[in-house]
Amino acid sequence: MIRKLRYLNWNILIPYIILVITGVVLVYSTSSYILLINGFNPATYGMKQAMYAVMAFVIGAFIFSLKLNVFKNKKTIMWALVISLALLGFLVILKIFKGEAAAVNGAVGWINLGFMNLQPVEVAKLGLVLYLAFVLDKRDGTLISGQIWENLMHPLILTGLMMMLVIVEPDFGGTAILFLIAFVMVLVSGIPTKIALKMLLALALFVIGGFCLIIWWNPKFLQEKYQFQRLLAFLHPFKLEKDAGAQLVNSYYAIHNGGLFGVGLGNSMQKKGYLPEPYTDFILSVTAEEIGVVGAIIILFVLFYLMWQIMEVGVHAESQFNALVCYGIMTIILSETVFNVGALLGLLPITGVTLPFISYGGSSMIILTICIGLVLNISANEKIRKIAKEG
């Protein structure tokens, strides 16, 4: 452990710490007013986020201290899969027996542990990354024309099963992220470029075609569904301003009010009942109002810098498993960022995906920090291996 600390990748650790501390401050700022007017301690969510951050940091440090072979072990991969599928399956059972009584914002996606609400899809994202890295590493060199389906059938079926369990909640954002994790990791695993381009084209046509079909069909049984209302709000936010479009319209107002440099930390108007739960997936809108578009862009710059550094570790990794884990983790952070920012700007439908390290939430903070601990572990081991090779 002491030796490994000498090879700590500060280009990853420092942006991570900056984002986490920024997230705690912003959660406090965006949640304090709502808590205060409802008779609660205004620092409640800020303190909880700080507690999650400390807990996550300890777990992340433990992940960093472990031998990397632990994560390549077949038993570890199996346990990661079993736990992921069991948690997702539990939510399906919860939905069947409790229905809407167990739903939060239209989805049964959380398990109450008392001290925090566990979101199983976050566990599933990491579980899927480790599983695919393990399988694709074993399949290295076999993904050639004529053998691709044979070698990818089992991992793709398992990915499909995970996606089915998540979409039942229903959680379209989580489903899309699981799909993108599998898609990106398969693309970079060594399949021929021509086949990769065909897969990209097929994905684009599938998404665009499915979106157009739903809008054109406009089925009656979907019209009252929470998720379908969000889709309509994406298309006609101002037309539905007093209903499903309120969140997006108030996000626009917040960004407009803030201008370039903001109205000052703690001085947002939109967090005062206009934007519901402003400390969750729309935290960046209130942030833009308080510290301006410039402040929001700086936060996003730090996030993208962190992603770039994770990708750099993957690109320079000698081990296929290590590289795939880094690409998978980068995909988690990138897709969450794109879905979150795209939603609050009205470029994508609202899916409830939180902004990594910034939005309030224990599950996301802990799993993402485990991911950072794993990347730091990989980075240190790659440096040690390189020095041993040269010496």
Stockholm file with secondary structure:
# STOCKHOLM 1.0

chainA/1-391         MIRKLRYLNWNILIPYIILVITGVVLVYSTSSYILLINGFNPATYGMKQAMYAVMAFVIGAFIFSLKLNVFKNKKTIMWALVISLALLGFLVILKIFKGEAAAVNGAVGWINLGFMNLQPVEVAKLGLVLYLAFVLDKRDGTLISGQIWENLMHPLILTGLMMMLVIVEPDFGGTAILFLIAFVMVLVSGIPTKIALKMLLALALFVIGGFCLIIWWNPKFLQEKYQFQRLLAFLHPFKLEKDAGAQLVNSYYAIHNGGLFGVGLGNSMQKKGYLPEPYTDFILSVTAEEIGVVGAIIILFVLFYLMWQIMEVGVHAESQFNALVCYGIMTIILSETVFNVGALLGLLPITGVTLPFISYGGSSMIILTICIGLVLNISANEKIRKIAKEG
#=GR chainA/1-391 SS CHHHHTTCCHHHHHHHHHHHHHHHHHHHHHHHHHHHHTTSCTTHHHHHHHHHHHHHHHHHHHHHHSCTHHHHCHHHHHHHHHHHHHHHHHHHHHHHHHGGGGCBTTBCCCEECSSSEECHHHHHHHHHHHHHHHHHHHTTTTCCTTTHHHHHHHHHHHHHHHHHHHHTTTCHHHHHHHHHHHHHHHHTTTCCHHHHHHHHHHHHHHHHHHHHHHHHHCCGGGTTSHHHHHHHHHHCTTTTTTTTTHHHHHHHHHHHHHTTTCSCTTCCSTTTTTSSSTTTTTHHHHHHHHHHHHHHHHHHHHHHHHHHHHHHHHHHCSSHHHHHHHHHHHHHHHHHHHHHHHHHTTSSCCCCCCCTTTSSCHHHHHHHHHHHHHHHHHHHHHHHHHHHHHC
#=GC SS_cons         CHHHHTTCCHHHHHHHHHHHHHHHHHHHHHHHHHHHHTTSCTTHHHHHHHHHHHHHHHHHHHHHHSCTHHHHCHHHHHHHHHHHHHHHHHHHHHHHHHGGGGCBTTBCCCEECSSSEECHHHHHHHHHHHHHHHHHHHTTTTCCTTTHHHHHHHHHHHHHHHHHHHHTTTCHHHHHHHHHHHHHHHHTTTCCHHHHHHHHHHHHHHHHHHHHHHHHHCCGGGTTSHHHHHHHHHHCTTTTTTTTTHHHHHHHHHHHHHTTTCSCTTCCSTTTTTSSSTTTTTHHHHHHHHHHHHHHHHHHHHHHHHHHHHHHHHHHCSSHHHHHHHHHHHHHHHHHHHHHHHHHTTSSCCCCCCCTTTSSCHHHHHHHHHHHHHHHHHHHHHHHHHHHHHC
//
